[in-house]
């Protein structure tokens, strides 16, 4: 996954949730990181939510379909 992660944030995380709201995975992001591999190989097909959080605030949520 590629995304924009400005250097100005002290702390940033990427989290993945299933549609039942269960967090399946999370990773801290280093300042300026713009690409991250998500280990979704064992996840079932379906809809997932990717949440980008920085400095304690949710800044973006995207729906992702795993086929």
C-alpha positions as CSV (number, residue, x, y, z in Angstrom):
1,X,0.0,0.0,0.0
2,X,1.2,3.5,-0.8
3,X,0.1,6.6,1.0
4,X,1.2,10.1,2.0
5,X,2.8,10.3,5.5
6,X,4.2,13.8,6.2
7,X,7.3,14.1,8.4
8,X,5.5,16.6,10.6
9,X,3.7,13.9,12.6
10,X,5.4,12.7,15.7
11,X,3.5,9.4,15.8
12,X,1.6,7.6,13.0
13,X,0.0,4.2,12.7
14,X,-1.8,2.2,10.1
15,X,-4.5,-0.2,11.3
16,X,-6.7,-2.7,9.6
17,X,-10.1,-3.7,10.8
18,X,-12.6,-6.3,9.6
19,X,-16.3,-5.3,9.1
20,X,-17.1,-6.5,12.7
21,X,-14.8,-3.8,14.0
22,X,-12.1,-6.2,15.1
23,X,-8.5,-4.8,14.7
24,X,-6.6,-7.4,12.7
25,X,-3.3,-5.7,12.3
26,X,-1.4,-2.5,13.1
27,X,2.0,-1.0,12.4
28,X,3.7,2.2,13.5
29,X,4.9,4.3,10.7
30,X,8.3,6.0,10.6
31,X,8.4,9.7,9.7
32,X,8.1,10.1,6.0
33,X,7.3,6.4,5.3
34,X,5.1,6.2,2.1
35,X,4.9,2.5,1.4
36,X,4.0,-0.4,3.6
37,X,3.3,-4.1,3.0
38,X,0.3,-5.4,4.8
39,X,0.4,-9.2,5.6
40,X,-3.1,-10.1,4.4
41,X,-2.3,-13.4,2.9
42,X,-4.2,-15.4,5.4
43,X,-7.3,-13.1,5.6
44,X,-10.6,-14.2,4.1
45,X,-12.0,-12.6,1.0
46,X,-14.1,-9.6,1.9
47,X,-14.2,-5.9,2.8
48,X,-11.7,-4.4,5.3
49,X,-11.1,-0.9,6.6
50,X,-7.6,0.7,6.6
51,X,-7.3,3.5,9.1
52,X,-4.5,6.0,9.1
53,X,-3.9,7.7,12.4
54,X,-1.4,10.4,13.3
55,X,-0.7,12.1,16.6
56,X,-3.8,10.4,18.2
57,X,-6.3,11.4,15.5
58,X,-7.8,9.4,12.7
59,X,-7.0,11.3,9.5
60,X,-8.2,8.8,6.9
61,X,-10.2,5.6,6.5
62,X,-10.3,3.6,3.3
63,X,-12.4,0.6,2.3
64,X,-10.3,-2.2,0.8
65,X,-11.6,-5.4,-0.9
66,X,-9.6,-8.6,-0.7
67,X,-10.5,-11.0,-3.4
